[in-house]
């Protein structure tokens, strides 16, 4: 971590760790008096990965209460007093005022400042401190800390996560995505589930109400076991709703008349529980097991053959078979914990933290189970708190400057609740789509993932064994066996890629371009933008918000490996790759394409296929801008240079293609439409790689002062006559292999495109009056007949070859290159 703050008092001891100056994480009331530093080190490392999705990097704090509770005083009062003192001590060593250019940085209590600017300290609720946010904010306000009640999110003037149901709603984004792969539309279909938690809890309680078709067969918490072998969906949901609305409830409050025959509710203190035939059928328990202990019954619930296991509780209930219970460090659940290899639920959703160990997730995924990580599934709660903090910073600044009053500020916060939720859930959707895309081609990309992991290990200190990422030898075995990383490992890699790219961007200066300033605006709710307008660019965390938005956008639209591959292939800095991504996204209007694809009612597999095809255009076009245009790219200038002409040419592309290329596009289009793809998407996808060629055409038109439409006709006429399209398809079919195989494929492809561009320029030297592309080409052919004949024989020989390899394609490419004078 960047900093470690130790606080000592006769009453308590506390420790706070941060990975950066802009960091966020919970403060935990710990009972581990002897090793709380070990505890917080583990927590902060996990938080660093979890915070990859939001603006601040990871932080975590713990405190232990040493003083004995006074007679007649509750432990909570003692803990709250220690918590407030811990908060006050932390505030002593950070800047009191907002970030500014001033050299004067006052600290609290006469503390002398010898370090650099350090104005940002925020905390969050954690184990033992879930209800302490108002107390933390009171300390900050009493001491005049500039962040006010943005210091601790979730207070009385903040967003109530349980009322919003935000964490559960985010978890269901993951659940919906997984169930869709099974052909289950969770918004309307019925499906079976078991769960960990009870209806009084935020995540589990909300989670069990959000999908009307959910048939909850069984659940448990630390007090009771609930089993409803054949639930009647409507009355069961109504009864869960009643429990959720009680001020306090447990499964013991469940109306037994709403439970199907053979079910019931039992205390976990029972010595044994008689199993009914219905229970045994629902949980697939052997008929001779007529009595079970509560721990045995819970283990059966965790192994039940259902569609979904929803974890909304506290504790780690699933481990890998090769792990020991002692490895899990959750002794209270040792008796009920099961092996991932024995879990029969088809989907696991982790609304709570650490429901499975990471090795358990990997083992479960290897067997075909659908699972992400807790950092993905319950990210909505963290993201919502982060939005709250950043909105409050902006609103408090507006309040101080007189733009709004304090009461208007609180009303505005409340009015934006739904908008904040939509922003957060959109991020959850993007994370799940990114993981789905990564899973769909994990086998093909395993070598790239291996190189990425090695790069992150060398530059950023990624710890393979701690993160359960494969060693180089294990990556080689995956490739040999035709396997890739599992979804949980891809989620870990995604987090580290985001942290790495964000750090690279923050180390440079690229945040003043108008294109990126718009990302700052989009981060905030529309209502806030309408109310405040101009103060948005003055946000103290402007750079961090923009950097996070850039990273999330780049990965969501281009995939997990895009930035790494383009940097590796071109030698470009990450910031230059980001600029190229921005230009290509605008020039080809890719945001509309992505929106259309995700809005279409397509299967998950077909959606992924469409996205991956669209990304082939993004890859090639971004590489083109990195290799063919001055660096660093002036984003707005490049967009202006290419957008209008490309849109014009793209509209005529179908009529410009010739022969085999036109036939290829028409066949691809008709095939996609037959598979249910809407016509507008099928049109764009089928033409996408030919649209890439328009960049060369427009550039040649700019440099040589020619008409781009005439150039395009010559370009595609040449491509058809020389069979370049078939050469390019053959290059794409070459084995990917390792890095150098990939580089060879890229070099061949670049060579073919360059030759076609150069030949187009050659043809223009023979005149381009009127619509005479074919005449110009005939003049060119007549002038270059001997060389064309030699090249044609070689190309015909290649086209007759059944399985062209790298050597054959290299010779064919050289023949094309020789045609250019």
N, C-alpha and C positions, 0 to 999 in steps of 0.2 A: 504493500500500500504506500501511497504518497506520504501520509501522515498518520501518526498514532498519538492520541491524546489520552494520558493516564490521569485519572482523578482519584485522589486519596482523601478519605475523611474517616474520623473515628466511627461514624455510623455506616458508611458504605465504601465500596471501591467500584470504580467504573472505567471502562475503556472504550474509546471510539476510534475506528479505523476508516480512512477514506482513500479511494484510489485516484482522486483528482480534486482540484479546487471546486469544481461543480459536481457534487456527489450527493447521493440520497440513499437512505436505508433506515430500517427500523431500529428502535432502542428496545432491548429485551431485558426484562427482569429475570435474571438467571438464578438458579439454585445450585449452580456448580461452583461452589466457593473455591475449590482447590485448582480448577483448570479453566476458569472462565476466559482466559486469554486464548487457549486452544479452541474453545467453543466459538469465540467471535472471529478467529482467523478462518475457521471453516465456513462460518456464515457469510463473511464478507467476500470470500472467493466465489461462493454461489451467487451472492447478490450482484457481483460484478458482471457475471454472465447474464443474469436476469435483466439487468438494466441496459443491456445492449439494445433493447427495443425503444428506450425512452431517452430524454435529453441528458440527465445527469448520469455520471458513472456510479459505480457501487460504493456503498458505505454501510457500516453496521456498528452498533454500540451495544454493550451489555453493562449491567451493574448488578452487584450483589449486596444485599443488606446484611450488615454485620451485627448491628445493635439488636439486643433482645427487645421484643415488643413489650411496651410498658403495660402494667396491669390495667385491664379494662379497655385497652386500645386494640383495635383490629390490625392484623398484619397489613391490610390494604392501606391504612392510614400511614403506617410506618414506611411502606414501600413508596407511596405517593410523595411523602416528604423527601425521601432519598432521591427519587426521580427528579423532583423540582431542583434540588441542590445540584444534581448531576448536570441538568440542563443549564443552570446558571454558570457553572464552572466552564462548560464548553463555550458558552457565549463570551466568557472573559477573554478568550484567545482568538477571536475572529473580529473582523472590522465591524464597527457599530453602524456605519452608514453604507448607503448603496454604492455600487461601483462608480468611480469617476476618475477623471484625469488628475485630480488634486493629489499633491504629495502628502497632505494631511489626512491620516487615516486613524481617527480616534478609536481606541479600544475601551472596554468597560473596566471600571474599578481601578483606574490608574495604571493598567498594564502598559508597559512600554513596548512599542512595536519595532522589532528588528527584522521581521520577515517581509515578504512582498505582499501585494494586495490579497486579501482573503475575506471577501465579504459574504460568501454564500454558505450558509449552514442551514440545512433543513433536516427534519427528522420525521419518522413515520411510526405508526403504531406497530407493535409486535407482541410476541407472547408475554402476557402479564401486564401489558401497557395499552390494551386495546381501547380503554375508555379514558386515557390520560391526555388526549390531544388538546382539549380546552385548557388544562392546567399548564401544558407546555407553552401554549400561545399566550396565556396570562403572564408567564415569566418573561417571554420575549417582549410583550407589550409594556409591562412594568419597567423594563430596562431600556425601553426606547429603541429596540432592535428594528432596523429598517424594514424587515420583511413582515412585521406585524403577525397577523394570524395565518400568513402563508408559511410560517415557520414549521408548523405541524399540520398537515392536511387532515381533513375529516372532522374538524371541530364543528361547533354548533352553527357557524356561518359557512360551513363547507359542504361538500357533497357527501350525503349519507349513502354509503355503498350498499347497505342492506335495502334501503328504500328504493334505490335505483336498480338493485339486483345486478349490478354491473359485472361483478366477477363471474357470477353464474352465467350471465348472458354471453360473456366472452368465452367461457368454457364450452358453452353449447355451440359456438361457431366451430370449435374443433370437433365436437360430437356430431354435428350435422354433416361436416365434411367427411368424416370417417363412415358414418352410416350410409351416406349417399353412394360410397363405393360398394356397399352391400346391396344397393338397390332399394334402400329404405329412405323414404322422404319423411324425415322426422317431424316436420311441421304438420303432417296430415296422417301418416301411417301409424299403426300400432306396433310397438316393439317391446321386448322384455328387458328388464334391468334389475340389477341388485346395486346396493349402495352402502357407503360408509358415511354415517352422520345421522342427524335427526332434524325434525322440521323446525326447531327453534333457531337453527344456525343460519347464517347469512347465505353461504354458498350452497349448502345442501338444501336448505329450505326453499330458496328461490329456484334452485336447479330442478327440484322435483315438481315444480308448478309450471315451468315454461314450455313444456311439450305435452299437449293434451292426450296424445296417443301413448304416453309412457305407461307401461304396465309394471309397477314396482313389485317384484316377487318377494324380495327380502331386503332387509337393511339392519344395521346395528350401529350403536354408539357405545360409549363407555358404561352405559347403564342398562340398556335393554337390547333384546333381539326381537325384530319384527318380521313375520312371515305371512304372506298372502299368496298362497300357491296359484290361484287362478283369479287374479284381480279383475273386478268389474271396473273398467276404466273410469267412467264418469263419477260414480259415487266415491271411488277411492281417491280421485283427485280432489273432490269436494271436501273429503275428510282431511286430507293433507292441508288443504287451504285453511280449514278451521284451526288446525294445530298451529300453522304458521302465524296466524293472526292473534293467537293467545300471547299474553305478555311473557309467559314462561310455559314451556311444554316439554314433554318427553313422549316416547313411543307408548308409554303406559297410559297416556291420555287418549289414545286412538280408540274410537268406538268399535267395540268388538263385532257389532252387528254389520259393520261395513267390510269385514274380512271374510273371504271365501272359506268354504268348509275345509277343515283340516289345518287352518292357519291359527295365528295367535300372537301374543306378545309375552315375553318371558324376561325376568330379571337375569342379569349376568351372574348374580349371586346364587342362582339355583344350583343345586347339587347335580341334577341331571334333568334332561328335557325329553319327554316322550315324543317320538317322531310319528307322524300320521302317514298313511299311504299317500295322501296328496302332497305333503311336504317332501317325502322321499322321491316322488315322481318329479316335482318341480326342480329339486336340487340334484337329482340323479344320485341319490344315496341308496346303497344296497339295502334290500328288504330286510336282511337280518339285523340291521342296525336300528333297532326299535327304541333305543335310548342313547342319548349322546350328552356329553357335558357341554356347557355353553361354549367353551373354547373349541371343541370339536365341531359344533354346529356352525360357528362363525367361519371356521376353515372351509367347511362345505359351501357356505355362501360365497366365499371368495373364489371357489372353484366351480361355481354353478354354470351350466350350459345356457347362457343368456346372450342377448345381443350386446348389452352394454353393462360395464361396471363403472359406476360414477362415484369417485372418491371426493367427498366433501368434508372429511373429518381430519383429525390430527393423529399422526402416527404413520409408520412405514409398515405396510401389511404384506408386501410382496418382495421377495428377494430372488436372486438367481440361484440355481441349484448348487453352483460351486461356491456360493458365499455362506459364511457362518452367521448365525444370529448375532454373534458378538461384533461382526463387521458392520452391522446396521446401526448400532448404538441407540436402540429403542427397546430397552429391556422389557418394558411393560407390555409390549405386543409380541414377545417371543413365542408365546404359546399358541397364538392364532395365525401367525405369519405363514404364508404358503410360498411354494416355488413358482416362478413365472412359467416354467415349463408345464405346470399342471393347471394353469388358469385357462378356462374354456370360454370365457366371454370373448366375443369377437372384437370388441372395441373397449378401450379403457380411456376415460376422461379424468384428468387430475384437476378438479376444482380446488382441492387442498394441496398443500406442499408435501413433497416427499412421500407420496402414497406408495411409490415403488422406488427401489434403488435404481441408479442408472444402469447397472449391469442387468437388473431384472427387466427394465424396459427393453434393452437390447435383445435379451434372450426371448422375450415375448414377441418382439417384432420379427425375429429370425424365424419364428414358427408361424408367421403370417398374421399375427395380431396387429391391430391398428392402434397406434399410440404415438404421442408426441413426447413432450416433457412437461413437467409442471410449470416451467418458466414460460412455455408457449400457452398452455391451456388457461392458466390463471393470470395472464399478463394484463388483463383488462383492469384489474384493481390497481395495479402499479401505475398503469398508463393514465387512469382517471385521476389519481392523486397528483401525478406530474402535471397534467393539464390544469388541475385546480391551482397548484402552486404558481404556475406561470401566468395564469389568468389573474390571480390575486396580485401578483407583483405589478402587473400592468394597471389594474384597477386602483390599487393603492397609490400609484404614481398619479393617476388621473384625479383621485380624491385630493391629494396634497396640492395639486395645481389648480383645483377648483372646477375642473371639468364636470365632475359629478359629486353628489353628496354621499356621506357614509350610508344612509338608508337606501339611497338609489343604487349604490354599489351592491348591497346585499340582495336587493330585489333583482338586479340584473344577473347576479350569480345564479339565483334560483330559476330565473326565466330561461337560462341557457342550459339547464340540466339535460334536456333531451338532445340538444345539439352536441354537447360534450360527449354524451353516450354514443352518438352516431360516429363521431370522429374516432373514438376509442375502438368501437366494434369494427370500423373499417380497417384499422390497423391489425386487429385480430384476424380478419378475413385475409388480409395480405400475407400475414405470417403463414397461415394454413395453406394458401395457394402456393406460396414459395416452397414450402416443404413438400407439397404434393408434386410440384414440378420436379423438384430435386429427386424425389423417390422414383419418379417415372423413368428417369434416365441415369439412376445411380450406378448401374452396372457399366454403362458406356463411359461414364465420367470417373471411374474409380481411380485411374492413373492421375487425373487432374486433381482429384480430392487428396490423393497421396502427396502430390507436390505442394498443394496448398497447406496441408497440415505440417509438412516439413518446413515450409517458409514461415508459418506462424510460430512454430517451435523455435526457429533460429532467431527471428526478429522480435517476437513479442513474448517469448517465454511460455508458450502453451505447454502445459504439462500433460503428456499423453496418458500416462497411467492414471493420474488423478481424474482426468476428463474422460477416461475409458475410450480413448481413441486408439486405433490400431497402430502397432509398431510398423516400421518399414517392411519387415518380414511378413507381418500379418496382412498388410496391404497387398503384397505380392501374392499371397495365398488367395485373397479375395479375387484378384484379377485372374489368377489361374483357374479358379473354380467358377468363374463367370458370375460373381456376386459383387455387390456394392455395399456402401455404408447403409446401415439401418436408419429409420426415421429419427430415433433419438440421437444418434451420432450426427446426422445431418443437422439437427436442431442445435447441437453443440457447436458444430463447425460454423453454422450461420451466425450464431452469437459472436464468435471470435472474429469472423469476417467483418461484421458490423463494427465491432469495437476497433478493429485495425483500420478500417477505411475512415471511420470518424476521427481517429487520432491523426491520421495523415492529413485530412482536410483541415482540422483545427490548427495544425502546425503551419499552414500556409495562409494565403490571403486570396480568397475567391468569392467573398460574400457580398461585394458591392455591385455585382452585375445585376441589372434589373430582373433578369430571368430568375435568379435565386432569391431575390427579395420577395418575389411573389410566393415562394414556398413558406416564408415567414407568415405571410398573410393567411395562407390556407391552413396553417396549424391551428389558428384560433377560430372559434365559432362565428358564423356569419353575423349573428346579432351583435357581437362585440366589435366586429369590423365596422358595422354600420354606425355603432354608437361612438367609437373612439377615432377611427380613421387614422390620421397622421401619427399619433403617438406609438403605433405598432413598431415602426423601425427603431424606436428609441429604447426598446426592451433591453434591460441589462444582459440578458442571456441570448441576445439576438444571434450571435455567431453559433452558439451551441444548438439553438433550435433549428437554424437553417442547416447546419451540418447533419443533425439527426434526420431532418426531413429529406435531405439529399440522399443519405445512405439508405433510408427506408424505401425511397422512391426508386433508386437505382436497382436495388436487389429485387424489389417487388416486380419490376417490369422487365428486368434483363436476366434474372436468375442468380444463383449462388456463385457461379464461377466466372461471370462476365468480367469483372474488374481485374481479377487475377490473370485470366487468360490474355486479355488485351495488353496488360502491362508486360507480361512474359513474352508475348509475340512481337510487340512493337518497341519495347523499351520505354514506353510512355509512363510518366508519373501518374499516380492514381487521380490527381486533380485533373490532369489532361484527359484521362478516360472519362471522368465525370462530365467534363465539358462536351466531349464528343457524344456522349449519351444524350445530353440535353439537346444538342443540335439535331441529331437524328430523330429524336422523339418528336420534335416540332416539325421538321422538314417533311417527314413521312406521316405526320398526324397519327402517331402510334397510340396515343392515349385514347383516341376514338376507337381504334381497333381493339385494344384491350377491353374497353368498356363494352363494346358490342359482343365480344366473345363471352365475357362473364355474364352478360345479361341474357344470352341465348340459353334456351332450355336444352343443354347438351349433357351427355353423360360425363362423369369426371375424366374418364380416359380420353374422350374426344376433345374435351376442353383443353386438357394438357397437350394433346397433339397439335391443336390449333395454336396454342401459345408458343410451343417450341418452334413451329414453322415460322411464326411471326418474329421470333427471336433470331432466327437465322438471318433475316434481313437486318435486324438491329446490329448483330455481330459484324456482318460484312460492311455495313454502312459506317459504323463507328470506326472500324479499322481503316476504312478508306479515308475518313476525315483526319485520322491520326497520321496517316502516311502521305497524304496528298495536299494538305492545307497547312498554312503557317501555324506554328505552335507558340504560345498557347492560343487556342481558338478564341476569337472574339465572337461570343455566342450570338448576339443580336445581328452582327454583320453577316455571319455565315447563314443564319436563318433567312435574312433578307436576300442574300445572293442566290439561294437555291429554292426557297419555298414556292414562289409563284410559278416559276418555270417547271418545277417538278410536278406540281399539281396539274398544270396544263398538259404536260406530256403524259402523265399517268392516266389522264382521262382518255387519251388516244392510244394507249399502249396496245390494247387488244387488236386494233386495226393495223398497227405497225409491225407486229410479229409476223413471221413468215413460216411456211412449211411445217417442219417437224416441231418447231417451238410453239407455233400457234396450236397445233394439234395437242401438244403436251399440256398446255394451259387449259384448253377446252375439256380434255379428258379428266384432268385433276379437278376442275370446277364441277363437272357433272358428277364425279364420284363423291365429292364432298356434299353436294346437294342431296344425292341419293342416301347419304348417311344421316341426313337431317340437319345439315349445317345451313343456316339462312343464306340466301343468295348474295347479300352484300359482303358477308364474311368470306364465303367461298370465292367470290370474285377477287378480293384483296389477297387472300392466302395463295390462291393458284397463280397470281401474277407477281407475288412478292419478290422472288429472286430476279425476275426480269426487270422489276422496278429499280432494283439496286443499280443496274447498268445505266440508268438515267443520270446518275451522278457524274460518271465519266463523260457522258454526252453533253451535259450542261457545262462542265468545266472546259471541254474542248470548244464549245460555242463561245464561251466568254473569252478564252485566250485567242482564238482565231477569228472572232467576229463573224461567225457563221450562224445561220438559222438553226436553232436546236431541233425543230421538228424535222427538217431535211436531214440533219445529221443522224437523228434517231432512225429514220428509214434506211439510210445507208448502213448504219451499224447493225441493225437486225437483219438486213438483207445479206450482208457479209457473214454474219454469224450462222445463218441458215445454210448458205452455200458452202461454207467451210466446215460445217458440222461441229462448231464450237460448243453448242449446247450439249451434245453427246459426250464431248471431251470433259466438260465440267461435271456432268452427271457421273462419269467414270471416276473422276477425282474424288467426288463425295463418297463413292462406294469403296474406296481404298480402306484397308484396315487402319483403325485409329492408332493402335499400339501406344508407345510412350510419347514423350515430349517431341523427340526428333522426327518421328513419323508424322505427328501432327504438324510440325513446322514444314516438313517436306510437302504435305498436302496443301498447306497455305501458300507456300512459294509457287507451286504449280498453278494453283488457281489464280494467284496474282499475275503470274506470267501470261496466262491465257487471256485474262481481261485486258492486260496492258497491250498485248499483241493486237487484239481486236480494236482497241482504242487507236493505236498507232496506224493500223491499216485504214481505219475510218478517215484519219487525217490525210493519209496518202491519197485516198480516193477524192477528197475535196480538191486536191490540186488539179484534178481533171475537169473542174467546173461543176457548179451546182445551180444552174439557172432553172427556175421553175421547178415543177415536180418531176425531176428527171434523175432520181436516185439510181434506178436500174441502168439508165444510159451512162451515168458516171461510172458505175461499177463495170459495165462492159468496156468502156474506154480504158479503165485501169487494168482489166484482165488482158486486153489486147496488148497493152504496153508491157505487161509482165508475164507473158505467156510461158516462157521456159521455166521460170521459177515456180509459177503456179502449177504447172503440170507435174514437176517433181514433188511439190508439197502435196498435191492431190493424190498422187500414187501412195505416198506414205500414209496420208490420213485415211484413204480407202482401206489400206492394209490394216490400219489400227481398228477402223470401224468394223472390219470383218473378224477381228480378234474376239474370241469368246470371253476371255478373262484378262483384260488389260491390267498390267501391273505398273509399278512406279517407273520401271525402266522404259517400258513402251510409251507411257504417257509423257515422260520426259523428252523422248525423241520426237513425238508428235508436237509437243509444245515448241521445241527448237525449230521444227520445220515452219511452224506458223511465224515464229519470231524472225526467221530469215526472209520472209516475204516483205517485211518492212524495210524501206530504204532510208 
